[in-house]
Amino acid sequence: MRVFMLKRRPYKLKMLDMFIIMSVLMFLAYLAFRIKNNLQYNWEWGVIPQYLVRFDSEKNRWVLNTLSQGFFTTIRLSIWSTFMAVLIGVLMGLFRISKSLFLRWVGRVYVEAVRNLPPLVLIFIFYYFISDQILNAFDIESLLINASSGTKSLITFLFAPPHLFTRFLSALITLAIFEGAYIAEIVRAGILSVDKGQWEASYALGCSRRQLMFLVVLPQAVKNTLPPLAGQFISTIKDSAIVSVISIQELTFQGMELMSATYLTFEVWLTITALYLILTFSLSAAVNQLEIKMRRHRA
């Protein structure tokens, strides 16, 4: 049986679209006019590039500067916290549909507690209590500071400089726990979206609960959960700005430090906005392409 897919017609701008675009442009122009004339603000865009990259005379090469360092710290923090959040979310999502009443309650308490607490509260709890009491007890920073130069370089590239590793790890765990609660619900919804006949057929063939989940249900649920999981990764990038309150040198923190030092309020924050938009829009485009490919595959 041949399946035909309708091609999307190119979208044509309508009068309403043109009106909205012109209104936004006029508003931005008016805002820039008000800033320039009423605030007597002198724009200094020429100094911003040096905070992205600079030439290091000692190394005789171009190196990343404050804003770019914060940008890549945000990327590292988002990637690792998403990876850990997926592990937590899958586990808690399985707990939520478990036959065990105890496991179901563990999953529910975790999801409800985390989703109903502000992330800022979680940040302070993990940083001032768990990080100080547990992570410092292992003296991780001293071990890393006394490690070989190769190990230090690897840790700095993958995570953070050794003297900031404990702080980075506490922020990573906090973000992972916070995002894991939402991923748990995504996983639960993906598992429950699998047709009930698949469950009944597997039980009829004599499959155990574990075989049912890992051989039948989860492979199908993964296809349903990939787009929302990708969207949750974008959300993690935006939520990572909250860890600036514990001096994690990500993009928002570096922007605040740079603004305090240079007083270039508008230039700094507009640049940070552009960097966040580049990152999130790129991922949004990748997610859209993923969804299109999945729809074609299903068709």
C-alpha positions in Angstrom: 0.0 0.0 0.0 1.5 3.3 -1.1 1.3 6.3 1.2 1.2 9.8 -0.2 2.4 12.8 1.8 1.0 16.2 1.1 3.7 18.8 0.5 3.6 21.9 2.5 2.8 25.0 0.4 5.2 27.9 0.9 3.8 30.3 3.4 2.9 33.7 2.0 3.0 36.8 4.2 -0.5 38.3 4.7 -1.5 41.9 5.6 -1.8 40.9 9.2 1.7 39.5 9.3 3.1 42.6 7.7 1.3 44.8 10.2 2.7 42.8 13.1 6.2 42.9 11.8 6.0 46.7 11.1 4.5 47.2 14.6 7.4 45.4 16.3 10.0 47.2 14.2 8.4 50.6 15.0 8.3 49.7 18.7 12.0 48.7 18.7 12.9 51.9 16.9 10.9 54.0 19.4 12.5 52.2 22.3 16.0 52.8 20.9 15.1 56.5 20.3 13.8 56.9 23.9 16.9 55.2 25.3 19.2 57.4 23.3 17.5 60.7 23.9 15.9 60.4 27.4 18.6 58.4 29.1 21.4 60.1 27.4 23.0 56.7 26.9 26.2 56.4 24.8 26.3 53.1 22.9 29.7 51.5 22.8 29.2 48.3 20.7 32.9 48.5 19.6 34.1 47.2 22.9 31.9 44.1 23.1 33.9 41.9 20.7 36.9 41.9 23.0 34.8 40.3 25.7 34.0 37.4 23.3 37.5 36.7 22.1 40.9 38.3 22.8 44.4 37.9 21.7 46.7 36.3 24.3 50.2 37.7 23.8 51.7 35.0 26.1 50.2 32.1 24.2 50.4 34.1 20.9 46.9 33.1 19.8 43.2 34.1 20.1 41.4 32.8 23.2 37.9 32.9 24.6 37.1 35.8 26.8 34.4 36.4 29.5 31.2 36.1 27.6 32.3 33.2 25.4 33.6 31.3 28.5 30.2 31.8 30.2 28.5 30.7 27.0 30.4 27.4 26.8 29.9 26.8 30.6 26.2 27.1 30.0 26.4 24.5 27.3 28.4 22.1 29.4 26.1 22.6 32.4 23.0 22.0 30.2 24.4 18.9 28.6 25.4 17.2 31.8 22.4 18.2 33.8 20.1 17.0 30.9 21.9 13.6 30.8 21.6 13.1 34.5 17.9 14.4 34.4 17.1 11.8 31.8 18.4 9.0 34.0 16.5 10.3 37.0 13.4 11.0 34.9 13.3 7.5 33.3 13.7 5.9 36.8 11.0 8.0 38.4 8.8 7.6 35.4 9.0 3.8 35.8 8.3 4.2 39.5 5.2 6.2 38.6 3.6 3.2 36.8 5.1 0.4 38.9 2.8 -2.2 40.4 4.5 -1.5 43.8 2.6 1.0 45.9 5.8 2.1 47.6 7.6 2.8 44.3 4.5 4.7 43.0 4.5 6.9 46.1 8.2 7.5 45.8 7.8 8.7 42.2 4.8 10.8 43.0 6.3 12.4 46.1 9.5 13.3 44.1 7.6 14.7 41.1 5.1 16.7 43.2 7.7 18.0 45.7 10.1 19.2 43.0 7.5 20.6 40.6 6.0 22.7 43.4 9.2 24.2 44.7 10.9 27.2 43.2 14.3 26.2 41.6 16.0 29.0 43.5 15.0 27.2 46.8 16.4 23.9 45.5 19.6 25.7 44.5 20.2 27.0 48.0 19.2 23.7 49.7 21.7 21.7 47.6 24.5 24.3 47.7 24.4 25.3 51.4 23.4 21.9 52.9 24.1 18.9 50.7 27.1 20.4 48.9 28.8 21.7 52.0 28.0 18.5 54.0 28.6 15.8 51.5 30.7 16.9 48.6 33.2 18.8 50.8 33.5 15.7 53.0 35.1 13.8 50.0 37.5 16.8 49.5 37.1 16.5 45.7 38.5 19.9 45.0 41.8 19.1 46.7 42.2 15.9 44.8 41.6 17.7 41.5 43.9 20.6 42.3 46.7 18.2 43.1 46.0 16.1 40.0 48.2 16.1 36.9 48.0 18.9 34.4 46.4 16.6 31.8 43.6 15.6 34.3 43.1 19.3 35.2 42.8 20.2 31.5 40.3 17.4 30.9 38.2 18.3 33.9 38.2 22.0 32.9 37.2 21.1 29.4 34.4 18.8 30.4 33.1 20.4 33.5 34.8 23.4 35.2 38.2 24.5 36.7 39.2 22.3 39.6 38.7 25.0 42.2 35.1 25.5 41.0 34.3 21.8 40.5 32.3 21.3 43.7 30.2 24.4 43.0 29.6 23.2 39.4 28.6 19.7 40.6 26.1 21.1 43.1 24.5 23.2 40.4 24.5 20.3 38.0 22.7 18.0 40.5 20.2 20.7 41.4 19.3 21.3 37.7 19.1 17.5 37.1 16.8 16.9 40.0 14.6 19.9 39.0 14.4 18.9 35.3 14.1 15.2 36.1 10.7 15.8 37.6 9.3 17.1 34.3 11.1 14.3 32.4 9.5 11.7 34.7 6.1 12.9 33.6 7.2 12.9 29.9 8.4 9.3 30.3 5.2 8.2 32.1 3.0 9.8 29.4 5.1 8.1 26.7 4.8 4.7 28.3 1.0 5.1 28.8 0.6 6.2 25.2 1.6 2.7 24.0 -1.5 0.9 22.8 -3.1 -1.3 25.5 -3.2 -4.2 23.0 0.6 -4.3 23.0 0.6 -4.9 26.7 -2.1 -7.6 26.5 -0.4 -9.3 23.6 2.9 -9.4 25.5 1.3 -10.9 28.6 -0.5 -13.4 26.3 2.9 -14.5 24.9 4.2 -15.1 28.4 6.5 -12.1 28.7 7.5 -11.0 32.2 7.0 -7.4 33.3 10.7 -6.6 32.7 10.6 -8.1 29.2 7.4 -6.2 28.4 8.9 -2.9 29.5 12.3 -3.2 27.9 11.5 -5.2 24.7 8.0 -3.9 23.8 6.9 -0.8 25.6 10.0 1.4 26.0 11.2 1.1 22.4 7.8 2.5 21.3 7.6 5.0 24.0 11.0 6.5 23.1 9.6 7.6 19.7 6.8 9.4 21.5 9.0 11.1 24.0 11.9 12.3 21.9 10.3 15.6 20.8 9.2 16.7 24.3 12.6 15.5 25.7 14.4 17.7 23.2 12.1 20.6 24.2 13.0 19.9 27.8 16.7 20.3 26.9 15.9 23.8 25.6 14.1 24.5 28.8 17.2 23.3 30.8 19.4 25.8 28.9 17.1 28.7 30.0 16.8 27.4 33.5 20.6 27.1 33.9 20.7 30.9 34.4 19.3 30.4 37.9 22.7 28.9 39.1 24.3 32.3 38.7 23.1 33.0 42.3 25.8 30.6 43.6 28.5 32.2 41.4 28.6 29.5 38.7 30.5 31.3 35.9 27.9 30.7 33.2 26.6 33.2 30.7 24.3 35.2 33.0 26.8 35.4 35.8 29.5 36.6 33.5 27.1 39.2 32.1 26.4 40.5 35.6 30.1 40.7 36.4 30.9 42.4 33.1 28.1 44.9 33.5 29.3 45.8 37.0 32.8 46.4 35.7 32.0 48.3 32.5 28.5 49.8 33.1 27.7 48.7 29.5 24.2 47.7 30.6 22.4 47.5 27.3 25.3 46.3 25.2 26.1 43.4 27.6 22.5 42.2 28.1 21.6 42.5 24.4 24.7 40.4 23.5 23.7 37.8 26.2 20.2 37.7 24.7 21.6 37.1 21.3 23.8 34.3 22.5 20.9 32.6 24.3 18.7 33.0 21.2 21.4 31.5 18.9 21.6 28.5 21.2 17.9 27.9 21.7 16.8 28.7 18.2 19.4 26.3 16.8 18.1 23.5 19.1 14.5 24.4 18.2 15.3 24.0 14.5 16.9 20.7 15.2 13.9 19.6 17.2 11.6 20.6 14.3 13.7 18.6 11.9 13.5 15.6 14.2 9.7 15.8 14.4 9.4 16.0 10.6 11.6 12.9 10.2 9.6 11.0 12.8 6.3 11.9 11.1 7.7 10.8 7.7 8.9 7.6 9.2 5.5 6.9 10.8 3.8 7.7 7.5 
